[in-house]
Every structure is written in structure tokens, then in C-alpha cells.
């Protein structure tokens, strides 16, 4: 949790692994969440175009851009993918100018699975609940395809298009994902920016 002077809105920048993460961070829902907790998202969110570009020697140019915009803190959002722990990913990306590195487990799409309301809206179902969104047998993206198939619905299509639909049409929010008891990675991000009033 960040301790914030309640009279000052803190400007924050995000560097993300890919286009889907950028769509989620730039969504109206996330910006609104930040605003009510006295944070302002500096645009644009920087898309690193892959986890390999989040290595310290590549990330400096992104950090310099945010420094020119005088942000108060810089954050990273990336996926765990096949790594065995968050610590391994954080050590790989670590940089003294980065306030915190958020890691979606296994991947961002696990957060979609954790937002029960958004998934129900997408599938046009009255009832659906994914017990372990961060522990799908394969990738969360593959689980989304399975769920669509199991329920006779069209698959998710392309990741970027699906991220746009999730935020614009099906009301996905990281806040909702964070409410799922088995989605601690989303909860960690939400708690970090939640200010006790």
C-alpha cells in the first residue's frame, strides 16, 4: 500500500509487457480506480512489445521518457509465464527507478478468468465461476478458448481484440479480478494503489 499525502495527486507511469496489458491499464475502469485513490495515469502507457524488452538495459529509454514527464513513480506490469516464481521475474526486470513490478500469474488472461461478472457477460451465462484462474492446466488464454467451446460460444479471437472487448463491452476491471479469492496477483496491484481514507 502506498502512503499518500491526500492533498496531492501522484502522477504514475506504467511500462507493460504487451498491447493487452496496455489496454487494461489505459481502461476507463482502471483510470477511474486510480483517480479515486489520488493517482493520475500518465499517458501513454509504454508497451515494451515483449518481456525480453523489459530487461534493465532496454528499459532505461522508457524510464527516461517518464522522467521527462516528471512522474512520481514508475511501475511495470508483466506476466509470470513459465517462471517458477515472481522473485525470478522481479530480479530480471529490477531497476532502481522502478517503484514496483506487478506480475500477472500465469498471464494477464488469468485476471479475465477471475472477473466472474465479465466472463459471464462475455459468455452470456447466468452462472460461471473459475475456481483457480491463476492455476489453469495450460495457459489462461487456452482456458478461455476451452470455456467458450464448452458453452457453445465463439472463441476469444485475437488477444488485443479480446482485451478491447473485455474493457469496453464486458466491463472487465482489475478491481473485480482482485475480489476473486484465488487471484492474488490482481489483488496485489489493487491493494498497492488503495489509499486508506
C-alpha positions, 0 to 999 in steps of 0.5 A: 500500500502506498502512503499518500499525502491526500492533498496531492495527486501522484502522477504514475507511469506504467511500462507493460509487457504487451498491447493487452496489458496496455489496454487494461491499464489505459481502461476507463475502469482502471483510470477511474480506480486510480483517480479515486485513490489520488493517482493520475495515469500518465499517458501513454502507457509504454508497451515494451512489445515483449518481456525480453524488452523489459530487461534493465538495459532496454528499459532505461529509454522508457524510464527516461521518457517518464522522467521527462514527464516528471512522474512520481513513480514508475511501475511495470506490469508483466506476466509470470509465464513459465517462471517458477516464481515472481522473485525470478521475474522481479530480479530480471526486470529490477531497476532502481527507478522502478517503484514496483513490478506487478506480475500477472500469474500465469498471464494477464488472461488469468485476471479475465478468468477471475472477473466472474461478472465479465466472463459471464457477460462475455459468455452470456451465462447466468452462472460461471465461476473459475475456481483457480484462474491463476492455476489453469492446466495450460495457459489462461488464454487456452482456458478461455478458448476451452470455456467458450467451446464448452458453452457453445460460444465463439472463441476469444479471437485475437488477444488485443481484440479480446482485451478491447472487448473485455474493457469496453463491452464486458466491463472487465476491471482489475478491481473485480479480478482482485475480489476473486479469492484465488487471484492474488496477483490482481489483488496485489496491484489493487491493494498497492494503489488503495489509499486508506481514507 
